[in-house]
Amino acid sequence: MPTGRGFGVAMPVSSLLVSLLLSACAGIQGKTAGMQADPPVCRDIPGFASPAQLCVSIDAGREETWFTRDSGSPGPRHTITGLSFTGNGQASFGDFSISPQGSWLAVTIAEEGHPSLLFRQLMPALRGEADAMQLPVVAIYPGGVSLDEWQDDHTLIIVSDQYLLHPHEHVLLDRERRYAVHLPDGALTLKAD
């Protein structure tokens, strides 16, 4: 009968496999029980009559919940149904930003370690509606992307270590560069240093 070696006791391979699976499951359950939801991340929504914030909360299962609330208030919130970027935990949420006049919502996510920058029109997103137009997706592989600042309501400055002007060439740079993403078409330009 085959036996496992290196454990100090001869053990049938099938028993060894069952033992390893049970201990792995116990470890996963212990880690899951200790996982906690991230605190909500909130950004002010420009242009509202009363100060309001758009917030996202990521639960222990990595699923996102988007909601609005009065600025600075942990009180009542309005959950936005139909707004999701991570596909029910299939991707990891990164960050988000709202354009200065409240026209656009920019979100970074990572799917299987590959970051992407996604856009939505803010008002339809707040209502949980689909966008009326096709909006750009900036997919980064390899490398990373981060949100820097809005230059104006239709131009977001991002930072990446990939040469984004020819994204299909997958060229990593020796340092991060700043790019302008122009909305709604998604045209990219390299910013001068």
SULPEGI-V909301 format. One record per residue. N is the residue number from 1. RES is the residue in one small letter. PHI is phi in whole degrees, -180 to 180 (none if undefined). PSI is psi as a letter, one per 40 degrees, with the letter a starting at -180 (* if undefined). NEAR is the number of other C-alpha atoms within 8 Angstrom. Layout:
BEGIN
n = {N | N}
res = {RES | RES}
phi = {PHI | PHI}
psi = {PSI | PSI}
near = {NEAR | NEAR}
END
This chain:
BEGIN
n = {1 | 2 | 3 | 4 | 5 | 6 | 7 | 8 | 9 | 10 | 11 | 12 | 13 | 14 | 15 | 16 | 17 | 18 | 19 | 20 | 21 | 22 | 23 | 24 | 25 | 26 | 27 | 28 | 29 | 30 | 31 | 32 | 33 | 34 | 35 | 36 | 37 | 38 | 39 | 40 | 41 | 42 | 43 | 44 | 45 | 46 | 47 | 48 | 49 | 50 | 51 | 52 | 53 | 54 | 55 | 56 | 57 | 58 | 59 | 60 | 61 | 62 | 63 | 64 | 65 | 66 | 67 | 68 | 69 | 70 | 71 | 72 | 73 | 74 | 75 | 76 | 77 | 78 | 79 | 80 | 81 | 82 | 83 | 84 | 85 | 86 | 87 | 88 | 89 | 90 | 91 | 92 | 93 | 94 | 95 | 96 | 97 | 98 | 99 | 100 | 101 | 102 | 103 | 104 | 105 | 106 | 107 | 108 | 109 | 110 | 111 | 112 | 113 | 114 | 115 | 116 | 117 | 118 | 119 | 120 | 121 | 122 | 123 | 124 | 125 | 126 | 127 | 128 | 129 | 130 | 131 | 132 | 133 | 134 | 135 | 136 | 137 | 138 | 139 | 140 | 141 | 142 | 143 | 144 | 145 | 146 | 147 | 148 | 149 | 150 | 151 | 152 | 153 | 154 | 155 | 156 | 157 | 158 | 159 | 160 | 161 | 162 | 163 | 164 | 165 | 166 | 167 | 168 | 169 | 170 | 171 | 172 | 173 | 174 | 175 | 176 | 177 | 178 | 179 | 180 | 181 | 182 | 183 | 184 | 185 | 186 | 187 | 188 | 189 | 190 | 191 | 192 | 193}
res = {m | p | t | g | r | g | f | g | v | a | m | p | v | s | s | l | l | v | s | l | l | l | s | a | c | a | g | i | q | g | k | t | a | g | m | q | a | d | p | p | v | c | r | d | i | p | g | f | a | s | p | a | q | l | c | v | s | i | d | a | g | r | e | e | t | w | f | t | r | d | s | g | s | p | g | p | r | h | t | i | t | g | l | s | f | t | g | n | g | q | a | s | f | g | d | f | s | i | s | p | q | g | s | w | l | a | v | t | i | a | e | e | g | h | p | s | l | l | f | r | q | l | m | p | a | l | r | g | e | a | d | a | m | q | l | p | v | v | a | i | y | p | g | g | v | s | l | d | e | w | q | d | d | h | t | l | i | i | v | s | d | q | y | l | l | h | p | h | e | h | v | l | l | d | r | e | r | r | y | a | v | h | l | p | d | g | a | l | t | l | k | a | d}
phi = {none | -64 | -131 | -76 | -116 | 89 | -105 | 85 | -135 | -67 | -141 | -59 | -58 | -62 | -67 | -62 | -63 | -61 | -62 | -65 | -63 | -64 | -70 | -66 | -64 | -64 | -65 | -65 | -63 | -64 | -69 | -64 | -64 | -86 | -74 | -127 | -70 | -74 | -66 | -60 | -109 | -126 | -132 | -65 | -100 | -70 | 89 | -82 | -60 | -110 | -57 | -135 | -129 | -101 | -129 | -132 | -122 | -109 | -86 | -61 | -87 | 71 | -88 | -100 | -129 | -98 | -154 | -113 | -157 | -65 | -56 | 71 | -113 | -81 | -70 | -54 | -133 | -112 | -74 | -99 | -85 | 87 | -107 | -152 | -119 | -99 | 62 | 56 | 88 | -77 | -129 | -99 | -76 | -108 | -156 | -147 | -149 | -115 | -63 | -56 | -102 | 80 | -84 | -129 | -119 | -112 | -136 | -106 | -136 | -134 | -119 | 54 | 83 | -102 | -74 | -141 | -113 | -118 | -128 | -140 | -72 | -66 | -62 | -61 | -63 | -65 | -89 | 75 | -98 | -75 | -72 | -80 | -129 | -75 | -109 | -70 | -126 | -105 | -96 | -115 | -158 | -74 | 113 | -140 | -147 | -141 | -81 | -105 | -162 | -89 | -76 | -157 | -68 | -120 | -137 | -104 | -94 | -123 | -124 | -147 | -99 | -112 | -77 | -83 | -71 | -135 | -63 | -78 | -85 | 53 | -98 | -83 | -96 | -76 | -155 | -72 | -126 | -99 | -129 | -103 | -105 | -96 | -109 | -96 | -81 | 83 | -61 | -110 | -133 | -80 | -85 | -69 | -73}
psi = {h | i | i | i | i | e | e | e | h | h | h | i | d | d | d | d | d | d | d | d | d | d | d | d | d | d | d | d | d | d | d | d | d | e | i | i | i | i | i | i | h | i | i | i | h | i | e | i | d | i | h | i | i | h | i | h | h | h | i | d | e | e | i | i | h | i | i | i | i | i | h | e | h | e | a | i | i | h | h | h | i | e | h | i | e | e | f | f | e | e | i | h | i | c | i | i | i | h | i | d | e | f | d | i | h | h | h | h | i | h | h | f | e | h | i | i | h | i | i | i | h | d | d | d | d | d | e | f | i | i | i | e | i | h | i | i | h | h | h | h | h | a | a | i | i | i | h | c | i | h | d | a | e | e | h | h | h | i | h | i | e | i | h | e | d | g | d | e | e | f | h | h | i | e | i | i | i | h | i | h | h | h | i | e | e | e | h | h | i | h | i | i | *}
near = {3 | 5 | 8 | 10 | 8 | 5 | 6 | 5 | 6 | 8 | 9 | 10 | 9 | 6 | 8 | 10 | 8 | 8 | 8 | 8 | 8 | 8 | 8 | 8 | 8 | 8 | 8 | 8 | 8 | 8 | 8 | 8 | 6 | 6 | 7 | 6 | 10 | 8 | 6 | 8 | 7 | 8 | 9 | 10 | 11 | 9 | 6 | 7 | 4 | 5 | 10 | 12 | 12 | 12 | 12 | 11 | 12 | 14 | 11 | 10 | 7 | 10 | 11 | 14 | 11 | 13 | 11 | 12 | 14 | 12 | 8 | 4 | 7 | 5 | 6 | 7 | 8 | 7 | 8 | 12 | 7 | 6 | 10 | 9 | 9 | 12 | 8 | 9 | 10 | 7 | 12 | 10 | 11 | 8 | 8 | 9 | 9 | 13 | 14 | 9 | 7 | 13 | 12 | 12 | 13 | 12 | 12 | 15 | 15 | 12 | 10 | 5 | 5 | 12 | 14 | 13 | 12 | 12 | 11 | 10 | 10 | 11 | 8 | 10 | 12 | 9 | 8 | 10 | 9 | 6 | 9 | 4 | 4 | 5 | 10 | 9 | 9 | 7 | 9 | 13 | 10 | 9 | 11 | 11 | 13 | 8 | 12 | 8 | 7 | 11 | 8 | 8 | 12 | 12 | 11 | 15 | 13 | 13 | 12 | 14 | 13 | 16 | 11 | 9 | 7 | 7 | 12 | 4 | 5 | 10 | 8 | 9 | 8 | 5 | 5 | 9 | 11 | 12 | 13 | 12 | 12 | 11 | 8 | 7 | 7 | 10 | 7 | 10 | 8 | 9 | 8 | 4 | 4}
END
